[in-house]
Amino acid sequence: MLYLPILASLISFASAIFIAERQNVGPLVGATVSLDYVTLNGVQNASTGIISFRGIPYADPPVGNLRWRAPVSPPSKNLGTIEATEFGKACVRASQITVATQTSEDCLFGNVYIPINTQTTDKLPVLVWFHGGGFQSGSSHTAPPELILQTSAKPLILVSFDYRLGQFGFLGGSQIAADGDINAGLLDQRAALQWVQRYIPNFGGDPGRVTLWGQSAGAGSAMFHMMANDGDNQGLFHSVIAESPPFGYTPNNTDAHVQNIFNDFATNAGCSIKGTKTMSCLRNLTSKQLAVAGNKTLNSRPATLFVFGPIVDGTYVQRRPFQAFSTGLFSHVPLLVGSNTNEGANWSATLEDPAANTSMPNANETTVFNFMNGQYPTLTQDTINEAFSFYPLDDYQGSFSLQGQQMYGEVRYICSSGSLATDITLFGNKSYRFHYDNPHLGSNHHDELDAQFDPPDDSDDSDLALFEDMRQYWTSFVTDGMPSSISNPSWMPVDTLIGSPRILLQPNNIVMEDVDNSLADRCDFWNSKAQEMQI
């Protein structure tokens, strides 16, 4: 495929223009960067035009007594010189039953990618990526920088980080509140953003032009950082890209739901009868023992997709997302946000509980309720009965699977995108909303990331052209504050209470569209249930 070589030529040309137009000339950053606690030897790749620094420790290993505590960042010891040429180990997934060689509790690493001719005085804009995975899985390793950096008309820096997952990063309960920190995974990310502020100038970046970017749980992370501390982001970021941001179940740490998960986990780990010594018991176990306990905790809830996730802790996260955004208690920064056509597809089919799996041949309205209730435990039967009037079965070919997936996709990802876009606009900043729809390659959850990182082998010319345009929109938002494309329409900001207009991203069809009234009505319905559903 000639696609990547052509892009490499374009980035070389753009870099040449950028260098020629420089007014302040400083030394090149190069492939070796010294920080106050480590010297990094990265990798310079002339064919891609990128210098990569991978596996950078940004905090002490969160093991032993540092489990379930805020990260110690930057690392407390001088690490000397390290070869920053390979990824660090990924964080342990909640579903693992062992700790494989590719994963570890010692996983707080970041990656920095810069254009090859970056100078220390350039002050390039910075794009910080947090991966998705439901706060239970995923890693920074699946976000290659080539297409992003090579498409951008102006140079930028891409940074990505790993953060604690599942039982290691999002375990709550009174014991952790008394002897630890709730939402350790979010605190890892906060430390990573602070690391960027402190160290990105060493790589030629501008800490005053940081865009926070994530998809799914990564977008949810961005949302929580926007609303943390009642919106005081301490200058850690200045704009946000949120792809499929989830309005998930967000309980209070004092809720029985959260305590029951902790109790089950501690029991599965063999620490349930330790009383005040429960935390020390857990901190003395091996990583594998904690992995097994987490896996057992997931398996005991076969109707729930995501057992572990962010919690209202009363300190960093003081309220739920819908309330925070609707009342203006969030960072007032520009936002690029959106969702895909089929966000709800396939989720229910992954559930082990047949009573909540809407793909089963005997599925009915009770199955749909069980599916939705498994994700939102406070959702009532009365609310689902009311929801059925907004999602008549005849509209879904008599399929409870299609009906259930539309409900879930809208309440969790599609309506949330509209709410965030509207709230950002109402409180004085511009928001740009997208709708990704690709009939050829699919428009399920996360399919839009094909454009940013890894186009599928069966992408045709129209797909590749769409992906190129999407990267132009995304990167221009980072560098200029407004998404634009060389050959496509201006992306108009949202200007109505229903999240219109939004840009439709289809192969051979990029146009502005209005949100239809039926979707707006369904989203209004779910929004009216936000308190009940604890989103």
Salt bridges, closest charged atoms under 4 A:
ASP36 OD2 - ARG198 NH2 2.82
GLU105 OE2 - ARG67 NH2 2.67
ASP122 OD2 - ARG22 NH2 2.59
ASP162 OD2 - HIS141 NE2 3.94
ASP179 OD1 - ARG69 NH2 3.01
ASP179 OD2 - ARG283 NH1 3.02
ASP188 OD1 - ARG164 NH2 2.67
ASP206 OD2 - ARG209 NE 3.53
ASP230 OD1 - ARG319 NH1 2.19
ASP264 OD2 - ARG301 NH2 2.73
GLU343 OE1 - HIS445 ND1 2.61
GLU386 OE1 - LYS529 NZ 3.29
GLU410 OE1 - ARG522 NE 2.77
ASP447 OD1 - HIS446 ND1 3.80
ASP460 OD2 - HIS440 ND1 3.54
ASP463 OD2 - HIS440 ND1 2.49
GLU468 OE1 - ARG471 NH2 3.10
ASP480 OD1 - LYS154 NZ 2.84
GLU513 OE2 - HIS435 ND1 2.78
GLU513 OE2 - ARG502 NE 2.79
